[in-house]
């Protein structure tokens, strides 16, 4: 080996050789998938044909980004066109890019000054021709002109409702009225049933207190649904009075001292019962008496029904009556057996009229009358269930006269 030849084992060849360019390769499977997907998308976009809509959009954006002068210069440079006649005409008229068409601003200011001068001269001439003083001609009235309304803020007249609209409105009003009347009737029936259930114990309390006081009869004891509350002879007297006098309603109305502001003469002619504590008609001055004959007809019907029921019952034999009398004599003794039967009470005309009037009241009015009688006569409050020693004690201890005040 000669000395001129380089040793192939020396470092000369290693240092002179350039290191190859290292390209980092993907190391993981996910990176390899991403690179492959990106390369496939690039290849698809390169070979993909653009749609007509996309081509038009690109051309429109490119055209809007350039002015007419730039486009004209590009076409001239490419030799596509010799020039636009419109642009050449505008350039001959003195148009320059960046300026507007028309005369310059100096000439405009002169024209504006001339216009102002002419308008001021016209106004001066008009003021000279205007008459002095106020106008003698009144302002015209702008009324309706056909279908056009004159003035601002004039409200249009609403169209008149049609016949079917009126009928529908009337039907709806009738339905609302029926609903209201049904609710009122249902409420009235409920109050009647409630008052009827409370009237009987109140009347029993009234009977007990009156009998302790030595009273044999009171109009407030009567109950049209219970015949046992009528003493013997009262029903016949009421029927006889109604049959003999056709003007019983007028007489009953005259017996009301506090109804409708009656005269003093009618108050003076009112007969009063010697044993009656207080007239039941004076406790409810705001109530009206029903028509004559309604209460009597109901009482007649009740009497007929009672007579029919009695006639259907079997008659007792004479021996049963004798055995009953003997047993009664044995229990009561000879002194009690010799007592005379109960004598019917002699009712006055005032008591009969008061009974008729009391029975004509509804259940709520009768309950109010009995409650007021117990409070005024015996200082007894039904809602408290207590008989006070005096009226002063009842006023101080009792919360009120109604049930709501005791809740």
Secondary structure, 3 states (H helix, E strand, C coil): CCCCCCCCCCCHHHHHCCCCCCCCCCCCHHHHHHHHHHHHHHHHHHHCCCCHHHHHHHHHHHHHCCCHHHHHHHHHHHCCCCCCHHHHHHHHCCCCCCCCCCCCHHHHHHHHHHHHHHHHHHHHHHHHHCCCCCCCCCCCCCCCECCECCCCCCCCCCCCCCHHHHHHHHHHHHHHHHHHHHHHHHHHHHHHHHHHHHHHHHHHHHHHHHHHCCCCCCHHHCECCEHHHCCCCHHHHHHHHHHHCCCHHHHHHHCCCCCCCCCHHHHHCCCCCCCCCCCHHHHCCCCCCCCCCHHHHHHHHHHHHHHHHHHHCCCCCHHHHHHHHHHHHHHHCHHHHCCCCCCCCCCCHHHHHHHHHHHHCCHHHHHHHHHHHHHHHHCEECCCCEECCCHHHHHHHCCCCCCHHHC
